[in-house]
Amino acid sequence: MADLTLIIPFYNEEAYLHMAVQSIKAQGLDNTQILVVNDNPETYSQDWFDGYSLPRDVTVLHHAHNRGLSAARNTGLAAAIGEFVGFLDADDYYTTDGLAQQLHMAQETHADITHAPCYLSNFGTPAVQMLLRDRLFFTTAKSSKGLLSSEEAQFITSSWSSLYRRDFLLANDLAFDEEQQKFEDRLFVLQTITAAKSISYLGTPARVWRRRAGSISVTKTDPYIHQLQVQLLEKCLGHIRREVASGALPPRFEKRELFNSVGRLIWDMDILPALAHNPDAHYSDLGQRIQTLLGDDSFGHEIFDDPMLTHISRIGMKTKKGFISREMFFAVHKYLREGAFTQAFEVLTAAAPKPAKPMVPMTPLRKTLVLHLGMHKTGTTFIQHNLHHHRDALLRRGVLVPRTGFDDQIGRGSRVGSFPGHQGLLHALRRGEMEVWQELHREIAQSPASKVLISCENMLYPMHENRDAALAKLTSALGFFEAAEAVAVIRRPDVQIEAFWRELVSNGNPMGARSLGEFINDAAPRLTDLEGLFAPFEAAFGTPVRLLDYADATAQDKLWPAFLKLVGTDLSMPAIAAPRYPTPDRRTTQLAQLATAMGGPMAQRQAVLATLYQSMPKGTGDESGLSPAARQKILRSFEAHDPSFSASRGYAPDVAQWIDALDQGGEWTPSDSFTTADIEAVINARLFAETPQDYASNTVQSPVVETRKIYVPRRRRIRLRPWVRRLLRLR
């Protein structure tokens, strides 16, 4: 028997699995069984896992076909030999000593369940914050005799945050419901905490839940997702109702679960718009099931005095759904029970946050905007150097390159040659600095030019988590032009995505602390979808985007004149010998990633990197860090999107030829190991950037956590009835 079995379901998390397993091995636990359950055998064979080079003591179990996350965990449970069992998603990882401490507590208390809080990482970066419910309920180490002496256990977030005594699971026939192919954790949590005779709490985080593209935490909903979500509510509430009916739990637990279910329908599921406006049979059925689920149960104001619900209630707070009062909550609950989904949706629509007022005066200007949406690593810096140099000449020909928001501090940051362009406009938009946009409006209004050219690399918001909202804010801010159109230079996607990652790494960006494989998982779905990237601008401006092929333009060394033609200014202006902003070679990028991952303030990271680049010998070649197979995967993703969209806008590469060429190319070799001199160069660069305050405090800063506004009921004036006042006067 092992001390611990860790079960890792695997579907397509090849970019993350090594880190997940390494985080287990780094705990220093000797007697641990690690099971990876392959739920995607059509794509990943045993030969693939052999080449992936997992540690020898990791066992890979293969499903015959894809069966879902619940089934994968159950397969692991059937093969487990540990005294305790834990679950780790293949794209998550344990904190330093977190799992070891959690196991030690489980062994010390011999509890049926040993829970530890969890961190949630920011999208695309290693930065973390504690899960809200964990922070509210589970930051105190303690042991309890089951749910009735530890009622907050009803709100444990997920199964993977706990270790379970295997004999306890077997004795109570506890496993995952395989009908729940997603959102399976909540039901398993309720089934285990209602059966547990003892529950322990570590009090400190043991695990990081990674937010990434394609994960539940960032994936948009669809009819299938809604079906699984409603099914989960039915099963969870049904389980608690049975426990209450049997006398095992008092009625307050049912009220809490009902309150939690209504809250999920309002805040988390995005199902009400579909129920209100989609008349098809699927949503009609879901609506009837929700009515049956909620039944005749109702709430009174006393529900808000419940000590558990006080922590999780979002009523009376500023949320993404707006400020929902108690009265609104009661109204929505009533309408849901009655099947009046249109009325329920109208209540929430009235509470929804109002759109921000435009950042700039909306006085129309009879000018035409040409917005250069600079894709990363497509010659944007070179173009902006030329725009800066030729500003006066362009103005004489009727084209204004605004000075407002144009950051001309050349070479700022860690690498020579950088040139931010109109980044100042985005910074002002993000900070809500209306004055900058007002100044832009004044500069344009006072200019005799009929055309305005704005150029900025990040205006596509390619990695913004809330991209739709950010773009809506940007296009609204640019809404004072009589006409507007967007242009962009497009580069071969496998080359562009890797170069983009190298740029993030070499600039000290927090996203550069992630591996290239992780970055591709987050970025490739968006960066290979040109229609998805540019359609919001076409919808806002009412004109198709115009695209320029980077390879064609640079092959003839005519990027600048080709760009002028693209923006409708076919003028004879010689390109200047602008400082280049080259992508670092593969070896230098890896060392820069190491330096970036060491942390520290952004300015310090950039100082370390600037020193490193000056001291490192220049690379001799530009071999990709991606294998040919990985590059082909990116190209096929690009090829899968509608080719007519980009072709009709000026970009029609032969993707099939690229893919074939990778098959016929020379042998590719992975990156070499670092030498002692390489490591010394990074260490020395860090020491050169030392400042007095670096070791001013030995305390570890806590992660930033969100603040919550507590609902305080308004003071109500009580008016006594006349007969009561008369009675009081008689006394």
Secondary structure in CASP SS format (residue, H / E / C, confidence):
PFRMAT SS
TARGET T0000
AUTHOR 0000-0000-0000
METHOD secondary structure of the structure
MODEL  1
M C 1.00
A E 1.00
D E 1.00
L E 1.00
T E 1.00
L E 1.00
I E 1.00
I E 1.00
P E 1.00
F E 1.00
Y C 1.00
N C 1.00
E C 1.00
E C 1.00
A C 1.00
Y C 1.00
L H 1.00
H H 1.00
M H 1.00
A H 1.00
V H 1.00
Q H 1.00
S H 1.00
I H 1.00
K H 1.00
A C 1.00
Q C 1.00
G C 1.00
L C 1.00
D C 1.00
N C 1.00
T E 1.00
Q E 1.00
I E 1.00
L E 1.00
V E 1.00
V E 1.00
N E 1.00
D C 1.00
N C 1.00
P C 1.00
E C 1.00
T C 1.00
Y C 1.00
S C 1.00
Q H 1.00
D H 1.00
W H 1.00
F H 1.00
D H 1.00
G H 1.00
Y H 1.00
S C 1.00
L C 1.00
P C 1.00
R C 1.00
D C 1.00
V E 1.00
T E 1.00
V E 1.00
L E 1.00
H E 1.00
H C 1.00
A C 1.00
H C 1.00
N C 1.00
R C 1.00
G C 1.00
L H 1.00
S H 1.00
A H 1.00
A H 1.00
R H 1.00
N H 1.00
T H 1.00
G H 1.00
L H 1.00
A H 1.00
A H 1.00
A C 1.00
I C 1.00
G E 1.00
E E 1.00
F E 1.00
V E 1.00
G E 1.00
F E 1.00
L C 1.00
D C 1.00
A C 1.00
D C 1.00
D C 1.00
Y E 1.00
Y E 1.00
T C 1.00
T C 1.00
D C 1.00
G H 1.00
L H 1.00
A H 1.00
Q H 1.00
Q H 1.00
L H 1.00
H H 1.00
M H 1.00
A H 1.00
Q H 1.00
E H 1.00
T H 1.00
H C 1.00
A C 1.00
D C 1.00
I E 1.00
T E 1.00
H E 1.00
A C 1.00
P C 1.00
C E 1.00
Y E 1.00
L E 1.00
S E 1.00
N C 1.00
F C 1.00
G C 1.00
T C 1.00
P C 1.00
A C 1.00
V E 1.00
Q E 1.00
M E 1.00
L C 1.00
L H 1.00
R H 1.00
D H 1.00
R H 1.00
L H 1.00
F H 1.00
F C 1.00
T C 1.00
T C 1.00
A C 1.00
K E 1.00
S E 1.00
S E 1.00
K C 1.00
G C 1.00
L H 1.00
L H 1.00
S H 1.00
S C 1.00
E H 1.00
E H 1.00
A H 1.00
Q H 1.00
F H 1.00
I C 1.00
T C 1.00
S C 1.00
S H 1.00
W H 1.00
S H 1.00
S E 1.00
L E 1.00
Y E 1.00
R E 1.00
R H 1.00
D H 1.00
F H 1.00
L H 1.00
L H 1.00
A H 1.00
N C 1.00
D C 1.00
L C 1.00
A C 1.00
F C 1.00
D C 1.00
E C 1.00
E C 1.00
Q C 1.00
Q C 1.00
K C 1.00
F C 1.00
E C 1.00
D H 1.00
R H 1.00
L H 1.00
F H 1.00
V H 1.00
L H 1.00
Q H 1.00
T H 1.00
I H 1.00
T H 1.00
A H 1.00
A C 1.00
K C 1.00
S C 1.00
I E 1.00
S E 1.00
Y E 1.00
L C 1.00
G C 1.00
T C 1.00
P C 1.00
A C 1.00
R E 1.00
V E 1.00
W E 1.00
R C 1.00
R C 1.00
R C 1.00
A C 1.00
G C 1.00
S C 1.00
I H 1.00
S H 1.00
V H 1.00
T C 1.00
K C 1.00
T C 1.00
D C 1.00
P H 1.00
Y H 1.00
I H 1.00
H H 1.00
Q H 1.00
L H 1.00
Q H 1.00
V H 1.00
Q H 1.00
L H 1.00
L H 1.00
E H 1.00
K H 1.00
C H 1.00
L H 1.00
G H 1.00
H H 1.00
I H 1.00
R H 1.00
R H 1.00
E H 1.00
V H 1.00
A H 1.00
S C 1.00
G C 1.00
A C 1.00
L C 1.00
P C 1.00
P H 1.00
R H 1.00
F H 1.00
E H 1.00
K H 1.00
R H 1.00
E H 1.00
L H 1.00
F H 1.00
N H 1.00
S H 1.00
V H 1.00
G H 1.00
R H 1.00
L H 1.00
I H 1.00
W H 1.00
D H 1.00
M C 1.00
D C 1.00
I C 1.00
L H 1.00
P H 1.00
A H 1.00
L H 1.00
A H 1.00
H H 1.00
N C 1.00
P C 1.00
D C 1.00
A H 1.00
H H 1.00
Y H 1.00
S H 1.00
D H 1.00
L H 1.00
G H 1.00
Q H 1.00
R H 1.00
I H 1.00
Q H 1.00
T H 1.00
L H 1.00
L H 1.00
G C 1.00
D C 1.00
D C 1.00
S C 1.00
F C 1.00
G C 1.00
H H 1.00
E H 1.00
I H 1.00
F H 1.00
D H 1.00
D C 1.00
P C 1.00
M C 1.00
L H 1.00
T H 1.00
H H 1.00
I H 1.00
S C 1.00
R C 1.00
I C 1.00
G C 1.00
M C 1.00
K E 1.00
T E 1.00
K C 1.00
K C 1.00
G E 1.00
F E 1.00
I C 1.00
S C 1.00
R H 1.00
E H 1.00
M H 1.00
F H 1.00
F H 1.00
A H 1.00
V H 1.00
H H 1.00
K H 1.00
Y H 1.00
L H 1.00
R H 1.00
E H 1.00
G C 1.00
A C 1.00
F H 1.00
T H 1.00
Q H 1.00
A H 1.00
F H 1.00
E H 1.00
V H 1.00
L H 1.00
T H 1.00
A H 1.00
A H 1.00
A C 1.00
P C 1.00
K C 1.00
P C 1.00
A C 1.00
K C 1.00
P C 1.00
M C 1.00
V C 1.00
P C 1.00
M C 1.00
T C 1.00
P C 1.00
L E 1.00
R E 1.00
K E 1.00
T E 1.00
L E 1.00
V E 1.00
L E 1.00
H E 1.00
L E 1.00
G C 1.00
M C 1.00
H C 1.00
K C 1.00
T C 1.00
G C 1.00
T H 1.00
T H 1.00
F H 1.00
I H 1.00
Q H 1.00
H H 1.00
N H 1.00
L H 1.00
H H 1.00
H H 1.00
H C 1.00
R H 1.00
D H 1.00
A H 1.00
L H 1.00
L H 1.00
R H 1.00
R C 1.00
G C 1.00
V E 1.00
L E 1.00
V C 1.00
P C 1.00
R C 1.00
T C 1.00
G C 1.00
F C 1.00
D E 1.00
D C 1.00
Q C 1.00
I C 1.00
G C 1.00
R C 1.00
G C 1.00
S C 1.00
R C 1.00
V C 1.00
G C 1.00
S C 1.00
F C 1.00
P C 1.00
G E 1.00
H C 1.00
Q H 1.00
G H 1.00
L H 1.00
L H 1.00
H H 1.00
A H 1.00
L H 1.00
R H 1.00
R H 1.00
G C 1.00
E C 1.00
M H 1.00
E H 1.00
V H 1.00
W H 1.00
Q H 1.00
E H 1.00
L H 1.00
H H 1.00
R H 1.00
E H 1.00
I H 1.00
A H 1.00
Q H 1.00
S C 1.00
P C 1.00
A C 1.00
S C 1.00
K E 1.00
V E 1.00
L E 1.00
I E 1.00
S E 1.00
C E 1.00
E H 1.00
N H 1.00
M H 1.00
L H 1.00
Y C 1.00
P C 1.00
M C 1.00
H C 1.00
E C 1.00
N C 1.00
R H 1.00
D H 1.00
A H 1.00
A H 1.00
L H 1.00
A H 1.00
K H 1.00
L H 1.00
T H 1.00
S H 1.00
A H 1.00
L C 1.00
G C 1.00
F C 1.00
F E 1.00
E E 1.00
A E 1.00
A E 1.00
E E 1.00
A E 1.00
V E 1.00
A E 1.00
V E 1.00
I E 1.00
R C 1.00
R C 1.00
P H 1.00
D H 1.00
V H 1.00
Q H 1.00
I H 1.00
E H 1.00
A H 1.00
F H 1.00
W H 1.00
R H 1.00
E H 1.00
L H 1.00
V H 1.00
S H 1.00
N C 1.00
G C 1.00
N C 1.00
P H 1.00
M H 1.00
G H 1.00
A H 1.00
R C 1.00
S C 1.00
L H 1.00
G H 1.00
E H 1.00
F H 1.00
I H 1.00
N H 1.00
D H 1.00
A H 1.00
A H 1.00
P H 1.00
R H 1.00
L H 1.00
T C 1.00
D C 1.00
L H 1.00
E H 1.00
G H 1.00
L H 1.00
F H 1.00
A H 1.00
P H 1.00
F H 1.00
E H 1.00
A H 1.00
A H 1.00
F H 1.00
G C 1.00
T C 1.00
P C 1.00
V C 1.00
R E 1.00
L E 1.00
L E 1.00
D E 1.00
Y H 1.00
A H 1.00
D H 1.00
A H 1.00
T H 1.00
A H 1.00
Q C 1.00
D C 1.00
K C 1.00
L H 1.00
W H 1.00
P H 1.00
A H 1.00
F H 1.00
L H 1.00
K H 1.00
L H 1.00
V C 1.00
G C 1.00
T C 1.00
D C 1.00
L C 1.00
S C 1.00
M C 1.00
P C 1.00
A C 1.00
I C 1.00
A C 1.00
A C 1.00
P C 1.00
R C 1.00
Y C 1.00
P C 1.00
T C 1.00
P C 1.00
D C 1.00
R H 1.00
R H 1.00
T H 1.00
T H 1.00
Q H 1.00
L H 1.00
A H 1.00
Q H 1.00
L H 1.00
A H 1.00
T H 1.00
A H 1.00
M C 1.00
G C 1.00
G C 1.00
P C 1.00
M H 1.00
A H 1.00
Q H 1.00
R H 1.00
Q H 1.00
A H 1.00
V H 1.00
L H 1.00
A H 1.00
T H 1.00
L H 1.00
Y H 1.00
Q H 1.00
S H 1.00
M C 1.00
P C 1.00
K C 1.00
G C 1.00
T C 1.00
G C 1.00
D C 1.00
E C 1.00
S C 1.00
G C 1.00
L C 1.00
S C 1.00
P H 1.00
A H 1.00
A H 1.00
R H 1.00
Q H 1.00
K H 1.00
I H 1.00
L H 1.00
R H 1.00
S H 1.00
F H 1.00
E H 1.00
A H 1.00
H C 1.00
D C 1.00
P H 1.00
S H 1.00
F H 1.00
S H 1.00
A H 1.00
S C 1.00
R C 1.00
G C 1.00
Y C 1.00
A C 1.00
P C 1.00
D C 1.00
V H 1.00
A H 1.00
Q H 1.00
W H 1.00
I H 1.00
D H 1.00
A H 1.00
L H 1.00
D H 1.00
Q H 1.00
G C 1.00
G C 1.00
E C 1.00
W C 1.00
T C 1.00
P C 1.00
S C 1.00
D C 1.00
S C 1.00
F C 1.00
T C 1.00
T H 1.00
A H 1.00
D H 1.00
I H 1.00
E H 1.00
A H 1.00
V H 1.00
I H 1.00
N H 1.00
A H 1.00
R H 1.00
L H 1.00
F H 1.00
A C 1.00
E C 1.00
T C 1.00
P H 1.00
Q H 1.00
D H 1.00
Y H 1.00
A C 1.00
S C 1.00
N C 1.00
T C 1.00
V C 1.00
Q C 1.00
S C 1.00
P C 1.00
V C 1.00
V C 1.00
E C 1.00
T C 1.00
R C 1.00
K C 1.00
I C 1.00
Y C 1.00
V C 1.00
P C 1.00
R C 1.00
R C 1.00
R C 1.00
R C 1.00
I C 1.00
R C 1.00
L C 1.00
R C 1.00
P H 1.00
W H 1.00
V H 1.00
R H 1.00
R H 1.00
L H 1.00
L H 1.00
R H 1.00
L H 1.00
R C 1.00
END
